[in-house]
Amino acid sequence: MTDLLILVLFLISGGITGWIGVDLLPQNILEEVTNLKNFKVASTGFFAALALIIGFLFQSLRRTLIQQIRTMPTDLLISRSVGLIIGLLMANLLLAPILLLPLPKEIFFVKPLFAVLSNIFFGLLGYNLADVHGRTLLRLFNPNSTEALLLAEGVLTPARAKILDTSVIIDGRIKGLLDCGLIEGQVIVAQTVIDELQRLADSSNSEKRSRGRRGLKLLTELREVFGRRLVLNSTKYEGSGTDEKLLKLTSDTGGILITADYNLSQVAQVQEIQVLNLSDLVIALRSDVQPGEELNIKVVREGKEETQGVGYLEDGTMVVIEGAKDFIGKRLAVIVTGALQTSTGRMVFSKIEKAHPPFSSEKTKTS
């Protein structure tokens, strides 16, 4: 909507300039025009088209500047802004005596032309000087911090904002990731996510109501622990659902969407939006087991096959043990024979280590 408004304003401004500008032409040129009205229409169309082209260029420049500002470290942005302001102040101080000089009407246009060129020159000069030496000045005020220099030189990359999906908040594992410091930068919760949690909390279904209340309680805990790092974004986006609005928010902020929803993560990847799926993270952090490795597993239930028993690793990976049906409730020394990666996780297959007899869980606890 903003882009369309900008183009309309440029188009109208160009048309008005073309229509009014004809009256400002010298009289000798206007006398040579046979049809003044058609000439005004042609001038209006030409300047409107020219303004529309300039509007498209302005939009491209605007997007580039916004993207740079979003990814630029705050201290570097401040130093460049200060350098630009100082450059403009110098330009206008030097212009003051020049603008007071009496000039003949024939060369009166020199004053505004010189004012524009000097502002551009000194503005860029101040900006470039701040870009080169501004970080050194900032380090004088804070000598213990070299992060700004490292960020500007590309050694470090600035932390991008993390946008939380409803599924992640209800899941609850995001709090552990934040506590461990695995997630950096600002954490953004969209208003549409809060509205969805509130709808779940007010639902007549007990399960949905419990999930909604758990999500709201987690947000309250995150606000108490992380304070201003947790940002509530109240921007209202047009869209048919929460997922579509979250994708637009992530795209506009240049952040990373964190979700536990497989379908949403796939849509984000199609739209070239960076996404972190907690399920993929859990799978990546699971310990790797190789065939021939020995494990100590407690058999907790029967398997699908007649003689199989099932146990679990500490990370929740299911271990299928051949011939362990009769040892439910006991710990066994088993040998890994293989592993299978499925859509729901990983399964490890094993067999009983004959050299180590089974022992009860009670003995394991006492030992």
C-alpha positions as CSV (number, residue, x, y, z in Angstrom):
1,M,0.0,0.0,0.0
2,T,2.8,2.4,0.8
3,D,4.6,1.7,-2.5
4,L,1.4,2.4,-4.4
5,L,0.8,5.7,-2.5
6,I,4.4,6.8,-3.4
7,L,3.9,6.1,-7.1
8,V,0.6,8.0,-7.1
9,L,2.2,11.0,-5.4
10,F,5.0,11.1,-7.9
11,L,2.6,10.7,-10.8
12,I,0.4,13.6,-9.5
13,S,3.4,15.8,-8.8
14,G,4.8,15.2,-12.2
15,G,1.5,16.0,-13.9
16,I,1.0,19.2,-12.0
17,T,4.6,20.2,-12.7
18,G,4.1,19.6,-16.5
19,W,0.8,21.6,-16.5
20,I,2.0,24.6,-14.5
21,G,5.5,24.6,-15.9
22,V,4.2,25.6,-19.4
23,D,3.1,29.0,-18.0
24,L,6.6,29.6,-16.7
25,L,8.2,29.3,-20.1
26,P,9.6,32.4,-21.9
27,Q,7.0,34.4,-23.8
28,N,8.8,34.0,-27.1
29,I,8.5,30.2,-26.9
30,L,4.8,30.4,-25.9
31,E,4.1,32.6,-29.0
32,E,5.4,29.8,-31.3
33,V,2.9,27.3,-29.8
34,T,-0.1,27.0,-32.0
35,N,-2.3,25.1,-29.6
36,L,-1.5,25.9,-26.0
37,K,-4.0,23.5,-24.5
38,N,-2.6,20.4,-26.4
39,F,0.9,21.5,-25.5
40,K,0.0,21.6,-21.8
41,V,-1.6,18.1,-22.1
42,A,1.5,16.7,-23.8
43,S,3.8,18.4,-21.2
44,T,1.6,17.0,-18.4
45,G,1.8,13.5,-19.8
46,F,5.6,13.7,-20.4
47,F,6.4,14.9,-16.9
48,A,3.9,12.5,-15.3
49,A,5.7,9.6,-17.1
50,L,9.1,10.9,-16.1
51,A,7.9,11.3,-12.5
52,L,6.6,7.7,-12.5
53,I,10.0,6.4,-13.6
54,I,11.7,8.5,-10.9
55,G,9.1,7.1,-8.4
56,F,10.2,3.5,-9.3
57,L,13.8,4.4,-8.8
58,F,13.0,6.1,-5.5
59,Q,11.2,2.9,-4.3
60,S,14.2,0.8,-5.2
61,L,16.5,3.2,-3.3
62,R,14.1,3.2,-0.4
63,R,14.0,-0.6,-0.1
64,T,17.8,-0.8,-0.3
65,L,18.2,1.9,2.5
66,I,15.6,0.1,4.7
67,Q,17.3,-3.2,4.3
68,Q,20.7,-1.6,5.1
69,I,19.3,0.1,8.2
70,R,17.7,-3.1,9.5
71,T,21.0,-5.1,9.2
72,M,23.3,-2.2,10.2
73,P,24.6,-2.2,13.8
74,T,23.1,0.6,15.9
75,D,26.4,2.2,16.8
76,L,27.5,2.3,13.2
77,L,24.1,3.8,12.2
78,I,24.5,6.5,14.8
79,S,28.1,7.4,13.8
80,R,27.1,7.7,10.1
81,S,24.0,9.8,11.0
82,V,26.2,12.2,13.1
83,G,28.7,12.4,10.3
84,L,26.0,13.3,7.8
85,I,24.5,16.0,10.1
86,I,28.0,17.5,10.7
87,G,28.6,17.6,6.9
88,L,25.3,19.4,6.2
89,L,26.0,21.9,9.0
90,M,29.4,22.7,7.5
91,A,27.9,23.1,4.1
92,N,25.2,25.6,5.3
93,L,27.7,27.6,7.4
94,L,29.9,28.0,4.3
95,L,26.9,28.9,2.2
96,A,25.7,31.7,4.4
97,P,28.1,34.4,3.1
98,I,27.8,33.2,-0.5
99,L,24.0,33.5,-0.5
100,L,24.3,37.1,0.7
101,L,26.4,38.1,-2.3
102,P,24.5,40.4,-4.7
103,L,24.4,38.7,-8.1
104,P,22.9,39.9,-11.4
105,K,19.6,38.2,-12.4
106,E,21.3,36.5,-15.3
107,I,23.4,34.3,-13.0
108,F,21.0,34.2,-10.0
109,F,20.5,30.5,-10.6
110,V,24.1,29.9,-9.4
111,K,23.1,30.3,-5.8
112,P,20.6,27.5,-5.5
113,L,22.7,25.3,-7.7
114,F,25.8,25.9,-5.5
115,A,23.6,25.2,-2.4
116,V,22.5,21.8,-3.7
117,L,26.0,20.8,-4.8
118,S,27.7,21.9,-1.6
119,N,25.1,20.1,0.6
120,I,25.6,16.9,-1.4
121,F,29.4,17.1,-1.3
122,F,29.8,17.9,2.4
123,G,27.0,15.5,3.3
124,L,28.7,12.6,1.6
125,L,32.1,13.8,2.9
126,G,30.8,13.7,6.5
127,Y,29.1,10.3,5.9
128,N,32.3,8.7,4.5
129,L,34.5,10.2,7.3
130,A,32.2,8.8,9.9
131,D,32.1,5.4,8.1
132,V,35.9,5.3,8.2
133,H,36.8,6.9,11.6
134,G,33.4,6.9,13.4
135,R,34.0,3.5,14.9
136,T,37.3,4.7,16.3
137,L,35.5,7.6,18.0
138,L,32.9,5.3,19.4
139,R,35.6,3.0,20.9
140,L,37.1,6.0,22.7
141,F,33.8,6.4,24.6
142,N,33.6,2.6,25.2
143,P,37.2,1.2,24.9
144,N,36.1,-2.2,26.2
145,S,33.8,-2.9,23.3
146,T,35.2,-3.9,19.9
147,E,31.9,-5.5,18.7
148,A,31.0,-2.5,16.5
149,L,34.3,-2.7,14.6
150,L,34.0,-6.4,14.2
151,L,30.4,-6.1,12.9
152,A,31.3,-3.4,10.5
153,E,34.3,-5.3,9.1
154,G,32.2,-8.4,8.5
155,V,34.1,-10.5,11.1
156,L,30.8,-10.8,13.1
157,T,27.3,-10.7,11.7
158,P,24.5,-8.8,13.6
159,A,21.9,-11.0,15.4
160,R,18.7,-11.1,13.5
161,A,15.3,-10.8,15.2
162,K,13.5,-14.1,15.9
163,I,9.8,-14.3,15.3
164,L,7.9,-16.9,17.3
165,D,5.1,-19.0,15.9
166,T,2.2,-20.1,18.1
167,S,3.3,-23.7,18.0
168,V,6.7,-22.8,19.5
169,I,5.1,-20.9,22.3
170,I,2.7,-23.7,23.2
171,D,5.5,-26.3,22.8
172,G,7.5,-24.5,25.6
173,R,11.0,-25.6,24.4
174,I,11.8,-22.0,23.3
175,K,12.3,-21.0,26.9
176,G,15.1,-23.5,27.4
177,L,16.8,-22.4,24.2
178,L,16.7,-18.8,25.3
179,D,17.9,-19.7,28.8
180,C,20.9,-21.6,27.3
181,G,21.8,-18.7,25.0
182,L,21.3,-20.6,21.8
183,I,19.0,-17.9,20.4
184,E,20.3,-14.4,20.1
185,G,18.8,-11.0,19.2
186,Q,15.4,-9.7,19.8
187,V,12.5,-12.1,20.2
188,I,9.3,-10.8,18.5
189,V,5.8,-12.0,19.3
190,A,3.2,-10.8,16.8
191,Q,-0.2,-9.5,17.9
192,T,-1.8,-12.2,15.7
193,V,-0.1,-14.9,17.8
194,I,-1.3,-13.4,21.0
195,D,-4.9,-13.2,19.6
196,E,-4.7,-16.8,18.6
197,L,-3.5,-17.9,22.1
198,Q,-6.3,-15.9,23.6
199,R,-8.9,-17.6,21.4
200,L,-7.5,-21.0,22.4
201,A,-7.6,-20.0,26.1
202,D,-11.2,-19.0,25.7
203,S,-12.2,-22.1,23.8
204,S,-14.9,-24.5,25.1
205,N,-12.6,-27.4,24.3
206,S,-10.6,-28.3,27.4
207,E,-7.5,-29.4,25.5
208,K,-7.3,-26.2,23.4
209,R,-8.0,-24.1,26.5
210,S,-5.1,-25.8,28.3
211,R,-2.8,-25.1,25.4
212,G,-3.8,-21.5,25.1
213,R,-3.3,-20.8,28.8
214,R,0.1,-22.6,28.8
215,G,1.2,-20.4,25.9
216,L,0.1,-17.2,27.6
217,K,1.7,-18.2,30.8
218,L,5.0,-18.9,29.0
219,L,4.9,-15.4,27.4
220,T,4.4,-13.9,30.9
221,E,7.5,-15.8,32.1
222,L,9.6,-14.7,29.1
223,R,8.6,-11.1,29.7
224,E,9.6,-11.3,33.4
225,V,13.0,-13.0,32.6
226,F,14.0,-11.2,29.4
227,G,12.3,-7.8,29.7
228,R,12.7,-5.5,26.8
229,R,14.4,-8.2,24.7
230,L,10.9,-9.7,24.2
231,V,9.1,-7.3,21.8
232,L,5.3,-7.4,21.1
233,N,4.7,-6.3,17.5
234,S,1.2,-4.8,17.1
235,T,1.5,-4.3,13.3
236,K,-1.8,-5.4,11.6
237,Y,-1.1,-7.3,8.4
238,E,-3.7,-8.3,5.8
239,G,-4.1,-12.1,5.5
240,S,-6.3,-15.1,5.9
241,G,-4.6,-16.6,8.9
242,T,-1.8,-16.3,11.4
243,D,0.7,-18.2,9.3
244,E,0.4,-15.8,6.4
245,K,0.7,-12.7,8.7
246,L,3.8,-14.2,10.4
247,L,5.5,-14.8,7.0
248,K,4.8,-11.1,6.1
249,L,6.2,-9.9,9.4
250,T,9.3,-12.0,9.0
251,S,9.9,-10.8,5.5
252,D,9.4,-7.1,6.5
253,T,11.8,-7.3,9.5
254,G,14.4,-9.5,7.8
255,G,14.3,-11.8,10.8
256,I,14.1,-15.6,11.3
257,L,10.9,-17.4,11.9
258,I,11.0,-20.0,14.6
259,T,8.3,-22.7,14.4
260,A,7.5,-26.3,15.2
261,D,5.0,-26.5,12.3
262,Y,6.4,-28.5,9.4
263,N,4.0,-27.1,6.8
264,L,4.7,-23.5,7.8
265,S,8.5,-24.1,7.6
266,Q,8.1,-25.5,4.1
267,V,6.1,-22.5,3.0
268,A,8.7,-20.2,4.4
269,Q,11.4,-21.9,2.5
270,V,9.5,-21.7,-0.7
271,Q,9.1,-17.9,-0.1
272,E,12.9,-17.7,0.6
273,I,12.3,-16.7,4.2
274,Q,14.8,-18.0,6.7
275,V,13.2,-20.4,9.2
276,L,14.3,-22.5,12.1
277,N,12.2,-25.6,12.7
278,L,12.6,-26.9,16.3
279,S,11.9,-30.5,15.2
280,D,14.9,-30.3,12.8
281,L,17.0,-28.7,15.6
282,V,16.1,-31.6,18.0
283,I,17.1,-34.2,15.4
284,A,20.3,-32.4,14.7
285,L,21.2,-32.3,18.4
286,R,20.5,-36.0,19.0
287,S,23.5,-38.2,19.8
288,D,24.8,-40.3,16.9
289,V,25.0,-44.0,17.4
290,Q,26.9,-46.3,15.1
291,P,26.4,-50.1,14.4
292,G,28.5,-52.1,16.9
293,E,28.2,-49.5,19.7
294,E,27.2,-50.8,23.1
295,L,24.3,-49.1,25.0
296,N,22.7,-49.6,28.4
297,I,18.9,-49.5,27.8
298,K,15.9,-50.1,30.1
299,V,13.2,-52.1,28.4
300,V,9.9,-50.3,29.0
301,R,7.4,-52.1,26.8
302,E,6.8,-54.7,24.1
303,G,7.7,-54.1,20.5
304,K,5.5,-54.8,17.4
305,E,7.2,-58.1,16.7
306,E,6.7,-61.1,19.0
307,T,10.1,-61.1,20.6
308,Q,10.9,-57.4,20.5
309,G,11.3,-55.0,23.4
310,V,11.4,-51.2,23.3
311,G,13.5,-48.7,25.2
312,Y,14.5,-45.1,24.9
313,L,17.7,-43.1,24.9
314,E,17.9,-39.9,27.0
315,D,17.0,-37.7,24.0
316,G,13.8,-39.7,23.4
317,T,15.1,-41.9,20.5
318,M,13.3,-45.2,20.4
319,V,15.5,-48.3,20.6
320,V,14.0,-51.6,19.3
321,I,15.7,-54.6,21.0
322,E,15.5,-58.0,19.5
323,G,14.6,-60.8,22.0
324,A,14.0,-58.4,24.9
325,K,10.2,-59.1,25.3
326,D,10.8,-61.1,28.5
327,F,13.0,-58.4,30.1
328,I,10.5,-55.5,30.5
329,G,11.4,-53.3,33.5
330,K,15.1,-54.4,33.4
331,R,18.2,-52.8,31.9
332,L,20.1,-54.6,29.2
333,A,23.5,-54.2,27.6
334,V,22.7,-54.1,23.9
335,I,24.7,-53.8,20.7
336,V,23.4,-51.4,18.0
337,T,22.8,-53.2,14.7
338,G,21.4,-50.2,12.7
339,A,19.3,-47.0,12.6
340,L,16.4,-45.7,10.6
341,Q,15.5,-42.1,10.1
342,T,11.7,-41.5,9.7
343,S,9.5,-38.5,9.3
344,T,8.7,-38.6,13.0
345,G,12.2,-39.2,14.3
346,R,14.9,-41.8,14.4
347,M,14.7,-45.5,15.4
348,V,17.7,-47.5,16.5
349,F,17.7,-51.3,16.2
350,S,19.8,-53.5,18.5
351,K,20.3,-56.9,20.0
352,I,21.1,-58.2,23.5
353,E,24.8,-58.4,24.4
354,K,25.2,-62.0,25.4
355,A,28.3,-61.3,27.5
356,H,26.3,-59.1,29.9
357,P,23.3,-60.7,31.6
358,P,20.3,-58.5,32.3
359,F,20.0,-56.8,35.7
360,S,17.0,-55.3,37.5
361,S,16.3,-51.5,37.5
362,E,16.4,-51.6,41.3
363,K,20.1,-52.7,41.3
364,T,20.8,-50.0,38.7
365,K,19.4,-47.3,41.0
366,T,21.3,-48.4,44.0
367,S,24.5,-48.6,42.1
